[in-house]
Amino acid sequence: MLSLRGIGKTFGAVAALTDIDLDVAAGQVVAVVGDNGAGKSTLVKILSGVHRPDSGAITFESRVVDIPTPAAAHRLGIATVFQDLALCENLNVVENLFLGQELRPLRLNTVAMETRSWELLRRLSAKIPTVRVPVAALSGGQRQTVAIARSLLGNPKIIILDEPTAALGVAQTAEVLNLVERLRENGLGVIMITHNMADVKAVADVVAVLRLGRNNGLFDVKDVSTDDIVAAITGARDNVVAQRAARRGEAGNVAAEEGLPS
């Protein structure tokens, strides 16, 4: 559904992203992980239309596209839920869901908005007792639910979740991970930016590692250990590969000197 090839982005003399490749299929959860400064936020902003790449191509549903603005990303079918959620705590669930996109052919249609709100929340199997409750009264997991439900209003095909379980407790994290599974079951492609390896192992199908603005590993989650992912994030795996290559080179030199096959 979504393919990135050779994506690059610089800010002055700093190369934030270099030759980034990434693929997301329908009904697939792709976790993008990496240390601070790995380029995750820049990648999210490119896909959400905040930044434009300096190089490379973005292909969406088999056609090359340009995403110059957030509105263009929305029209294309890419929705982003940022870490700060951008909810108004003094407004209720319905008012937050439709903020800026109210249904009003002639006047505000509160009945239609409430009906649509319940449809979205049921689609996510959300645990919110009433759509009239102020967001200030909701838990962290419930607020994340409202933010994700709001992103579904435009019927997107790709959902980007930026650190969706940051600062949440165990029960609230489980609630959000359940939402991610519902998105996958509904056939959406999900990109989940996270530092939490437990979340990756729990819901992701594929994990893409970024390191210093470059791809540093693509793994099938069911076939990779947490230690291997962490090694790719920290660069420990690169050091091991370099050491093995150096040892092979030394062995080859010794063999050559002794006249033996390397």
C-alpha positions in Angstrom: 0.0 0.0 0.0 2.8 2.4 0.9 6.4 2.3 -0.2 9.3 4.6 0.5 12.4 4.4 -1.6 15.6 6.3 -1.0 14.0 9.0 1.1 16.5 11.7 2.2 16.1 14.8 4.3 18.7 17.3 5.5 18.4 20.3 7.7 21.4 22.5 6.9 24.5 20.4 7.4 22.6 17.7 9.3 21.4 14.7 7.4 18.3 13.6 9.3 17.4 10.8 6.9 19.5 9.0 4.2 18.3 6.5 1.7 15.3 5.3 3.8 13.3 2.4 2.4 10.0 1.3 4.1 7.0 -0.8 3.0 3.6 -1.0 4.6 0.8 -3.4 3.4 -2.9 -3.4 4.1 -3.7 -5.1 7.4 -0.1 -4.9 8.6 1.5 -3.3 11.7 5.0 -2.0 11.0 6.9 -0.9 14.1 9.6 1.8 13.4 12.1 1.8 16.2 15.4 3.6 16.9 17.3 5.6 19.5 16.8 9.4 19.9 18.0 11.1 16.8 17.5 8.1 14.6 15.1 10.0 12.3 11.8 8.6 13.4 10.1 12.0 14.0 11.4 13.3 10.6 10.0 10.3 8.9 6.6 10.8 10.5 6.6 14.4 9.5 7.4 13.6 5.9 4.5 11.1 5.7 2.1 13.5 7.4 3.0 16.4 5.1 4.8 18.6 7.6 8.2 18.2 5.8 9.0 17.4 2.2 11.8 14.9 1.4 14.9 16.2 -0.4 15.3 13.0 -2.4 13.6 9.6 -3.0 10.1 8.6 -3.9 6.8 7.9 -2.0 4.5 5.4 -3.7 0.9 5.0 -2.5 -1.3 2.3 -3.9 1.1 1.8 -6.9 1.5 5.4 -7.9 4.2 7.9 -7.0 2.7 10.8 -4.9 3.8 14.1 -3.4 2.7 15.0 0.1 3.3 18.8 0.4 0.9 19.5 3.2 -1.0 17.8 6.0 -4.2 18.3 4.1 -2.7 16.5 1.1 -1.8 13.5 3.4 -5.4 13.5 4.7 -6.8 13.5 1.2 -4.5 10.7 0.2 -5.6 8.5 3.1 -2.7 8.9 5.6 -3.7 9.9 9.1 -1.3 10.6 12.0 -1.9 10.5 15.7 0.9 12.5 17.3 2.2 11.8 20.8 0.6 14.9 22.3 -2.9 13.8 20.9 -4.0 17.4 20.4 -7.3 17.0 22.3 -9.3 19.8 24.0 -9.9 18.7 27.6 -12.8 21.0 28.2 -14.7 19.5 25.2 -16.5 16.2 25.3 -15.8 13.1 23.1 -18.1 14.1 20.2 -16.8 17.7 20.1 -13.2 16.5 20.0 -13.9 14.0 17.3 -15.5 16.5 15.0 -13.5 19.6 16.0 -13.0 21.6 12.8 -15.0 19.2 10.7 -18.5 19.5 12.2 -21.5 18.2 10.4 -23.6 21.2 9.6 -25.4 21.3 6.2 -27.6 24.1 7.6 -27.0 24.0 11.3 -24.9 21.9 13.7 -26.1 18.3 13.4 -25.4 17.0 16.9 -27.5 13.8 16.5 -25.6 12.7 13.4 -22.2 13.5 15.0 -23.1 11.4 18.1 -24.3 8.5 15.9 -21.1 8.6 13.9 -19.0 8.8 17.1 -20.6 5.7 18.5 -19.9 3.9 15.1 -16.3 4.8 15.3 -15.9 3.8 18.9 -17.7 0.4 18.3 -15.4 -0.2 15.4 -12.5 0.1 17.8 -14.2 -1.9 20.6 -13.6 1.2 22.7 -14.3 1.2 26.5 -15.8 4.7 26.8 -19.2 4.8 28.7 -20.6 7.9 27.0 -19.6 10.3 24.2 -20.8 13.3 26.3 -18.1 12.9 28.9 -15.4 15.6 28.9 -12.0 14.4 27.7 -10.5 15.7 31.0 -12.4 12.9 32.8 -10.9 10.1 30.6 -7.9 7.9 31.3 -4.8 8.0 29.2 -5.9 5.0 27.2 -9.3 6.4 26.6 -7.8 9.7 25.4 -5.7 7.7 22.9 -8.9 6.0 21.8 -10.5 9.3 21.1 -7.5 10.5 19.1 -7.4 7.3 17.0 -11.2 7.4 16.4 -10.8 11.0 15.2 -8.2 10.0 12.7 -10.7 7.4 11.2 -13.2 10.1 10.3 -11.6 10.6 6.9 -11.6 6.8 6.2 -7.8 6.6 5.9 -5.9 3.6 4.7 -2.7 4.2 6.6 -2.6 5.2 10.3 0.6 6.5 11.9 0.8 6.2 15.7 3.6 8.2 17.3 4.5 6.6 20.7 0.9 5.6 21.4 1.7 4.0 24.8 4.1 6.6 26.2 3.5 7.4 29.8 0.6 4.9 30.1 0.1 2.3 32.8 -0.1 -1.5 32.2 -3.9 -1.6 31.8 -4.1 1.5 29.6 -1.3 0.2 27.4 -3.2 -3.1 26.9 -6.2 -1.0 25.9 -4.2 0.9 23.3 -2.6 -2.3 21.9 -6.1 -3.7 21.5 -6.9 -0.7 19.4 -3.9 -1.4 17.2 -5.1 -4.9 16.6 -8.6 -3.6 15.7 -7.1 -1.3 13.1 -5.2 -4.2 11.6 -8.4 -6.3 11.5 -10.1 -3.5 9.7 -7.5 -3.8 6.9 -5.6 -0.6 7.7 -1.9 -0.3 7.4 -0.4 0.8 10.7 3.0 2.5 11.3 3.8 2.5 15.0 6.7 4.6 16.2 7.8 3.3 19.6 10.6 2.7 22.1 8.7 -0.1 23.8 10.0 -3.5 22.8 7.1 -5.3 24.6 4.7 -3.4 22.4 6.6 -4.3 19.3 6.5 -8.0 20.2 2.9 -7.8 21.2 1.3 -6.3 18.1 3.8 -5.6 15.3 4.2 -7.9 12.2 7.4 -6.3 11.0 10.0 -4.1 12.8 12.1 -1.6 10.9 15.1 -0.2 12.7 16.5 3.3 12.1 20.0 4.2 13.3 21.6 7.6 12.7 19.1 8.4 9.9 19.6 5.2 8.0 17.9 1.8 7.7 19.7 -0.7 10.1 17.6 -3.8 9.9 14.1 -5.1 8.9 12.9 -8.1 10.9 9.9 -10.3 11.0 8.7 -10.0 14.6 7.9 -13.6 15.1 11.4 -14.7 14.0 13.6 -12.1 15.9 14.5 -11.7 19.5 14.3 -8.5 21.5 18.1 -8.7 22.0 18.6 -8.7 18.2 16.3 -5.6 17.8 18.1 -3.8 20.6 21.5 -4.7 19.0 20.4 -3.2 15.7 19.2 0.0 17.5 22.4 0.5 19.5 24.8 -0.6 16.7 26.0 -3.6 18.7 25.2 -5.8 15.8 27.2 -3.7 13.4 30.2 -4.1 15.7 29.8 -7.8 15.8 29.6 -8.1 12.0 32.7 -5.8 11.7 34.7 -7.9 14.2 33.7 -11.1 12.3 34.7 -9.6 9.0 38.0 -8.5 10.5 38.7 -12.0 11.9 37.9 -13.5 8.5 40.3 -11.1 6.9 43.1 -11.9 9.4 42.5 -15.6 8.8 42.7 -15.1 5.1 46.0 -13.3 5.4 47.5 -16.0 7.6 46.3 -18.7 5.1 47.9 -16.8 2.3 51.2 -16.5 4.1 51.2 -20.2 4.9 50.1 -21.2 1.4 46.8 -22.7 2.7 43.2 -22.3 1.4 41.5 -19.4 3.2 
